[in-house]
């Protein structure tokens, strides 16, 4: 993950956290709740994609490594 991807990933996590906090407001109207939920789902998908890409990179590093451990040791 390059620096820009890291920033985007962290920014998305922060945005998702903010959305969750806003959704917990009991005074939020239905339309706004739906908008936030839609945005949250999109962010969650982007976050999951980033995590999947990171997992693949880690598996590659492990496979290319001379060290004596398996990817399973890291629950990948």
DRENZANU-343050 format. One record per residue: residue number from 1; x, y, z of N, C-alpha, C, O in turn. Coordinates in nm, 2 decimals. Layout:
# residues N
+------+--------+--------+--------+--------+--------+--------+--------+--------+--------+--------+--------+--------+
: guke :    n.u :    n.v :    n.w :   ca.u :   ca.v :   ca.w :    c.u :    c.v :    c.w :    o.u :    o.v :    o.w :
+------+--------+--------+--------+--------+--------+--------+--------+--------+--------+--------+--------+--------+
:  NUM :      X :      Y :      Z :      X :      Y :      Z :      X :      Y :      Z :      X :      Y :      Z :
...
+------+--------+--------+--------+--------+--------+--------+--------+--------+--------+--------+--------+--------+
//
This chain:
# residues 76
+------+--------+--------+--------+--------+--------+--------+--------+--------+--------+--------+--------+--------+
: guke :    n.u :    n.v :    n.w :   ca.u :   ca.v :   ca.w :    c.u :    c.v :    c.w :    o.u :    o.v :    o.w :
+------+--------+--------+--------+--------+--------+--------+--------+--------+--------+--------+--------+--------+
:    1 :   0.09 :  -0.12 :   0.00 :   0.00 :   0.00 :   0.00 :   0.09 :   0.12 :   0.00 :   0.17 :   0.14 :   0.09 :
:    2 :   0.08 :   0.20 :  -0.10 :   0.16 :   0.32 :  -0.11 :   0.10 :   0.43 :  -0.01 :  -0.01 :   0.41 :   0.04 :
:    3 :   0.17 :   0.54 :   0.00 :   0.13 :   0.65 :   0.09 :  -0.01 :   0.70 :   0.06 :  -0.09 :   0.73 :   0.15 :
:    4 :  -0.04 :   0.72 :  -0.06 :  -0.17 :   0.77 :  -0.10 :  -0.28 :   0.67 :  -0.07 :  -0.39 :   0.71 :  -0.02 :
:    5 :  -0.26 :   0.55 :  -0.09 :  -0.36 :   0.44 :  -0.06 :  -0.38 :   0.44 :   0.09 :  -0.49 :   0.42 :   0.14 :
:    6 :  -0.27 :   0.45 :   0.17 :  -0.28 :   0.45 :   0.31 :  -0.36 :   0.56 :   0.36 :  -0.44 :   0.54 :   0.45 :
:    7 :  -0.34 :   0.68 :   0.31 :  -0.42 :   0.80 :   0.35 :  -0.56 :   0.78 :   0.31 :  -0.65 :   0.81 :   0.39 :
:    8 :  -0.59 :   0.73 :   0.19 :  -0.73 :   0.70 :   0.15 :  -0.80 :   0.60 :   0.24 :  -0.91 :   0.62 :   0.28 :
:    9 :  -0.72 :   0.49 :   0.27 :  -0.78 :   0.39 :   0.36 :  -0.81 :   0.44 :   0.50 :  -0.92 :   0.42 :   0.55 :
:   10 :  -0.72 :   0.52 :   0.55 :  -0.74 :   0.58 :   0.68 :  -0.85 :   0.68 :   0.68 :  -0.93 :   0.69 :   0.77 :
:   11 :  -0.86 :   0.76 :   0.57 :  -0.96 :   0.86 :   0.56 :  -1.10 :   0.79 :   0.55 :  -1.20 :   0.83 :   0.61 :
:   12 :  -1.11 :   0.68 :   0.47 :  -1.23 :   0.60 :   0.46 :  -1.27 :   0.55 :   0.60 :  -1.39 :   0.55 :   0.63 :
:   13 :  -1.18 :   0.50 :   0.67 :  -1.21 :   0.44 :   0.81 :  -1.27 :   0.55 :   0.90 :  -1.37 :   0.53 :   0.97 :
:   14 :  -1.21 :   0.67 :   0.89 :  -1.26 :   0.78 :   0.97 :  -1.40 :   0.83 :   0.92 :  -1.48 :   0.85 :   1.01 :
:   15 :  -1.42 :   0.83 :   0.79 :  -1.55 :   0.87 :   0.74 :  -1.65 :   0.77 :   0.79 :  -1.76 :   0.81 :   0.83 :
:   16 :  -1.62 :   0.64 :   0.78 :  -1.72 :   0.54 :   0.82 :  -1.75 :   0.55 :   0.97 :  -1.86 :   0.53 :   1.01 :
:   17 :  -1.65 :   0.57 :   1.05 :  -1.67 :   0.59 :   1.19 :  -1.76 :   0.71 :   1.22 :  -1.85 :   0.70 :   1.30 :
:   18 :  -1.74 :   0.82 :   1.14 :  -1.83 :   0.94 :   1.16 :  -1.97 :   0.91 :   1.12 :  -2.07 :   0.95 :   1.18 :
:   19 :  -1.99 :   0.83 :   1.01 :  -2.12 :   0.79 :   0.97 :  -2.19 :   0.71 :   1.07 :  -2.31 :   0.73 :   1.10 :
:   20 :  -2.12 :   0.61 :   1.13 :  -2.18 :   0.53 :   1.23 :  -2.22 :   0.61 :   1.35 :  -2.33 :   0.60 :   1.40 :
:   21 :  -2.14 :   0.71 :   1.39 :  -2.17 :   0.80 :   1.50 :  -2.30 :   0.88 :   1.47 :  -2.38 :   0.90 :   1.55 :
:   22 :  -2.30 :   0.93 :   1.35 :  -2.42 :   1.01 :   1.31 :  -2.55 :   0.92 :   1.30 :  -2.65 :   0.97 :   1.34 :
:   23 :  -2.53 :   0.80 :   1.25 :  -2.65 :   0.71 :   1.25 :  -2.70 :   0.68 :   1.38 :  -2.82 :   0.64 :   1.40 :
:   24 :  -2.62 :   0.68 :   1.48 :  -2.66 :   0.65 :   1.62 :  -2.74 :   0.76 :   1.68 :  -2.80 :   0.74 :   1.79 :
:   25 :  -2.75 :   0.88 :   1.62 :  -2.83 :   0.99 :   1.67 :  -2.98 :   0.96 :   1.65 :  -3.03 :   0.94 :   1.53 :
:   26 :  -3.05 :   0.95 :   1.76 :  -3.19 :   0.91 :   1.75 :  -3.28 :   1.01 :   1.69 :  -3.40 :   0.99 :   1.66 :
:   27 :  -3.23 :   1.14 :   1.67 :  -3.31 :   1.24 :   1.61 :  -3.29 :   1.26 :   1.46 :  -3.34 :   1.35 :   1.40 :
:   28 :  -3.21 :   1.17 :   1.40 :  -3.18 :   1.17 :   1.26 :  -3.30 :   1.13 :   1.18 :  -3.37 :   1.03 :   1.21 :
:   29 :  -3.34 :   1.21 :   1.07 :  -3.45 :   1.17 :   0.99 :  -3.42 :   1.05 :   0.90 :  -3.31 :   1.02 :   0.87 :
:   30 :  -3.53 :   0.99 :   0.85 :  -3.52 :   0.87 :   0.77 :  -3.44 :   0.90 :   0.64 :  -3.35 :   0.81 :   0.61 :
:   31 :  -3.46 :   1.00 :   0.57 :  -3.39 :   1.03 :   0.44 :  -3.24 :   1.04 :   0.47 :  -3.16 :   0.99 :   0.39 :
:   32 :  -3.20 :   1.12 :   0.57 :  -3.06 :   1.13 :   0.60 :  -3.00 :   1.00 :   0.64 :  -2.89 :   0.97 :   0.61 :
:   33 :  -3.08 :   0.92 :   0.72 :  -3.03 :   0.79 :   0.76 :  -3.00 :   0.70 :   0.64 :  -2.90 :   0.63 :   0.64 :
:   34 :  -3.09 :   0.70 :   0.54 :  -3.07 :   0.62 :   0.42 :  -2.95 :   0.67 :   0.34 :  -2.87 :   0.59 :   0.30 :
:   35 :  -2.93 :   0.80 :   0.33 :  -2.81 :   0.86 :   0.26 :  -2.69 :   0.81 :   0.33 :  -2.59 :   0.77 :   0.26 :
:   36 :  -2.68 :   0.83 :   0.46 :  -2.56 :   0.79 :   0.53 :  -2.54 :   0.64 :   0.52 :  -2.42 :   0.60 :   0.51 :
:   37 :  -2.64 :   0.56 :   0.53 :  -2.62 :   0.41 :   0.51 :  -2.56 :   0.38 :   0.38 :  -2.47 :   0.30 :   0.37 :
:   38 :  -2.62 :   0.44 :   0.27 :  -2.56 :   0.42 :   0.14 :  -2.42 :   0.45 :   0.13 :  -2.33 :   0.38 :   0.07 :
:   39 :  -2.38 :   0.57 :   0.18 :  -2.24 :   0.61 :   0.18 :  -2.16 :   0.52 :   0.26 :  -2.05 :   0.49 :   0.22 :
:   40 :  -2.21 :   0.47 :   0.37 :  -2.13 :   0.38 :   0.46 :  -2.11 :   0.25 :   0.39 :  -2.00 :   0.19 :   0.40 :
:   41 :  -2.21 :   0.20 :   0.32 :  -2.19 :   0.07 :   0.24 :  -2.08 :   0.09 :   0.14 :  -1.99 :   0.00 :   0.12 :
:   42 :  -2.08 :   0.20 :   0.07 :  -1.97 :   0.22 :  -0.03 :  -1.84 :   0.23 :   0.03 :  -1.74 :   0.17 :  -0.02 :
:   43 :  -1.83 :   0.30 :   0.14 :  -1.70 :   0.31 :   0.21 :  -1.65 :   0.17 :   0.26 :  -1.54 :   0.14 :   0.25 :
:   44 :  -1.75 :   0.10 :   0.32 :  -1.71 :  -0.04 :   0.37 :  -1.66 :  -0.13 :   0.25 :  -1.57 :  -0.20 :   0.27 :
:   45 :  -1.72 :  -0.11 :   0.13 :  -1.67 :  -0.19 :   0.02 :  -1.53 :  -0.15 :  -0.02 :  -1.44 :  -0.23 :  -0.05 :
:   46 :  -1.50 :  -0.02 :  -0.02 :  -1.37 :   0.03 :  -0.05 :  -1.27 :  -0.02 :   0.06 :  -1.16 :  -0.05 :   0.02 :
:   47 :  -1.31 :  -0.01 :   0.18 :  -1.22 :  -0.06 :   0.29 :  -1.19 :  -0.21 :   0.27 :  -1.08 :  -0.25 :   0.29 :
:   48 :  -1.29 :  -0.29 :   0.24 :  -1.28 :  -0.43 :   0.22 :  -1.18 :  -0.46 :   0.11 :  -1.10 :  -0.55 :   0.11 :
:   49 :  -1.19 :  -0.38 :   0.00 :  -1.11 :  -0.40 :  -0.12 :  -0.96 :  -0.37 :  -0.08 :  -0.87 :  -0.44 :  -0.11 :
:   50 :  -0.94 :  -0.26 :   0.00 :  -0.81 :  -0.23 :   0.05 :  -0.75 :  -0.34 :   0.13 :  -0.63 :  -0.37 :   0.12 :
:   51 :  -0.83 :  -0.39 :   0.22 :  -0.78 :  -0.50 :   0.31 :  -0.75 :  -0.63 :   0.23 :  -0.65 :  -0.70 :   0.26 :
:   52 :  -0.83 :  -0.66 :   0.13 :  -0.81 :  -0.77 :   0.05 :  -0.68 :  -0.76 :  -0.03 :  -0.60 :  -0.85 :  -0.04 :
:   53 :  -0.65 :  -0.64 :  -0.08 :  -0.53 :  -0.61 :  -0.16 :  -0.41 :  -0.62 :  -0.06 :  -0.30 :  -0.68 :  -0.10 :
:   54 :  -0.42 :  -0.57 :   0.06 :  -0.31 :  -0.58 :   0.16 :  -0.29 :  -0.73 :   0.19 :  -0.17 :  -0.77 :   0.21 :
:   55 :  -0.39 :  -0.81 :   0.21 :  -0.38 :  -0.95 :   0.24 :  -0.30 :  -1.02 :   0.13 :  -0.21 :  -1.10 :   0.16 :
:   56 :  -0.33 :  -0.99 :   0.00 :  -0.26 :  -1.05 :  -0.11 :  -0.11 :  -1.01 :  -0.11 :  -0.03 :  -1.10 :  -0.14 :
:   57 :  -0.09 :  -0.89 :  -0.08 :   0.05 :  -0.85 :  -0.07 :   0.13 :  -0.92 :   0.04 :   0.24 :  -0.96 :   0.02 :
:   58 :   0.07 :  -0.93 :   0.15 :   0.13 :  -1.00 :   0.26 :   0.16 :  -1.15 :   0.23 :   0.26 :  -1.20 :   0.26 :
:   59 :   0.06 :  -1.21 :   0.16 :   0.08 :  -1.35 :   0.12 :   0.20 :  -1.36 :   0.03 :   0.28 :  -1.46 :   0.04 :
:   60 :   0.21 :  -1.27 :  -0.06 :   0.32 :  -1.27 :  -0.16 :   0.45 :  -1.25 :  -0.09 :   0.55 :  -1.32 :  -0.12 :
:   61 :   0.46 :  -1.16 :   0.01 :   0.58 :  -1.14 :   0.09 :   0.62 :  -1.27 :   0.16 :   0.74 :  -1.31 :   0.16 :
:   62 :   0.52 :  -1.33 :   0.22 :   0.54 :  -1.46 :   0.30 :   0.59 :  -1.57 :   0.20 :   0.69 :  -1.64 :   0.23 :
:   63 :   0.53 :  -1.58 :   0.09 :   0.57 :  -1.68 :  -0.01 :   0.71 :  -1.66 :  -0.06 :   0.79 :  -1.76 :  -0.08 :
:   64 :   0.75 :  -1.54 :  -0.08 :   0.88 :  -1.50 :  -0.13 :   0.99 :  -1.50 :  -0.02 :   1.11 :  -1.50 :  -0.05 :
:   65 :   0.95 :  -1.51 :   0.10 :   1.04 :  -1.51 :   0.21 :   1.11 :  -1.64 :   0.23 :   1.06 :  -1.75 :   0.20 :
:   66 :   1.23 :  -1.63 :   0.29 :   1.31 :  -1.75 :   0.32 :   1.28 :  -1.79 :   0.46 :   1.33 :  -1.90 :   0.51 :
:   67 :   1.20 :  -1.72 :   0.53 :   1.16 :  -1.75 :   0.67 :   1.07 :  -1.87 :   0.68 :   1.00 :  -1.91 :   0.58 :
:   68 :   1.07 :  -1.94 :   0.79 :   1.00 :  -2.06 :   0.81 :   0.87 :  -2.03 :   0.88 :   0.85 :  -2.06 :   1.00 :
:   69 :   0.77 :  -1.98 :   0.81 :   0.64 :  -1.97 :   0.86 :   0.54 :  -1.97 :   0.75 :   0.58 :  -1.96 :   0.63 :
:   70 :   0.42 :  -1.99 :   0.78 :   0.31 :  -2.01 :   0.68 :   0.22 :  -1.89 :   0.69 :   0.21 :  -1.83 :   0.79 :
:   71 :   0.15 :  -1.86 :   0.58 :   0.05 :  -1.75 :   0.58 :  -0.06 :  -1.78 :   0.68 :  -0.11 :  -1.69 :   0.74 :
:   72 :  -0.09 :  -1.91 :   0.71 :  -0.19 :  -1.94 :   0.81 :  -0.15 :  -1.90 :   0.95 :  -0.24 :  -1.87 :   1.03 :
:   73 :  -0.02 :  -1.88 :   0.97 :   0.02 :  -1.84 :   1.10 :  -0.03 :  -1.70 :   1.13 :  -0.04 :  -1.65 :   1.25 :
:   74 :  -0.07 :  -1.62 :   1.03 :  -0.11 :  -1.49 :   1.04 :  -0.26 :  -1.47 :   1.01 :  -0.31 :  -1.36 :   0.99 :
:   75 :  -0.33 :  -1.58 :   1.00 :  -0.47 :  -1.58 :   0.97 :  -0.50 :  -1.50 :   0.85 :  -0.59 :  -1.42 :   0.85 :
:   76 :  -0.43 :  -1.53 :   0.74 :  -0.45 :  -1.46 :   0.61 :  -0.55 :  -1.54 :   0.53 :  -0.58 :  -1.50 :   0.41 :
+------+--------+--------+--------+--------+--------+--------+--------+--------+--------+--------+--------+--------+
//
